[in-house]
Amino acid sequence: MNAQVVALRDDPLAEDGVIIRQIVQAIKSVRHGQVRIIIQDSRVVQIDKTEKLRLA
C-alpha cells in the first residue's frame, strides 16, 4: 500500500481534495459536453465525462 492511500484513509479532507481536483480536471478537459458526478451516501463514487464533437 502506498503512502498516498494510507494518508487518504487517515484524512477524509485529503480525499476530498483529490476528488475536487479530479472533477476540475474533467471539466477543463471537456470543450463541448458534460461532466456528471454520481453521489451515494453523500460521497462522490463516480465521475462521468461526455464530450461532443462540433463540426461547424
C-alpha positions in Angstrom: 0.0 0.0 0.0 1.5 3.4 -0.9 1.7 6.4 1.3 -1.0 8.3 -0.5 -3.6 5.6 0.1 -2.7 5.5 3.8 -2.9 9.3 4.0 -6.4 9.3 2.3 -7.7 6.7 4.8 -6.4 8.8 7.8 -7.6 12.2 6.5 -11.0 12.4 4.8 -10.3 16.1 3.8 -7.3 15.0 1.8 -9.6 12.6 -0.1 -12.0 15.5 -0.8 -9.1 17.5 -2.3 -8.3 14.6 -4.6 -11.9 14.3 -5.7 -12.2 18.0 -6.3 -9.0 18.0 -8.4 -10.4 15.1 -10.5 -13.7 17.0 -11.0 -11.9 20.2 -12.1 -9.6 18.2 -14.4 -12.7 16.6 -16.0 -14.3 20.0 -16.5 -11.2 21.5 -18.0 -10.8 18.6 -20.5 -14.3 18.9 -22.0 -14.7 21.6 -24.7 -18.3 20.7 -25.6 -20.2 18.2 -23.4 -21.0 17.5 -19.8 -19.5 16.2 -16.6 -21.8 14.2 -14.4 -21.0 13.5 -10.7 -22.6 10.4 -9.1 -23.1 10.6 -5.4 -24.1 7.8 -2.9 -24.4 8.3 0.8 -23.1 11.9 0.5 -19.9 10.7 -1.2 -18.7 11.0 -4.8 -18.5 7.5 -6.2 -18.2 8.2 -9.9 -17.4 11.0 -12.4 -18.7 10.6 -15.9 -17.5 12.8 -18.8 -19.3 13.0 -22.2 -17.8 15.0 -25.0 -19.4 16.1 -28.2 -17.5 16.8 -31.4 -18.7 20.0 -33.1 -18.0 20.1 -36.8 -19.3 23.5 -37.7 
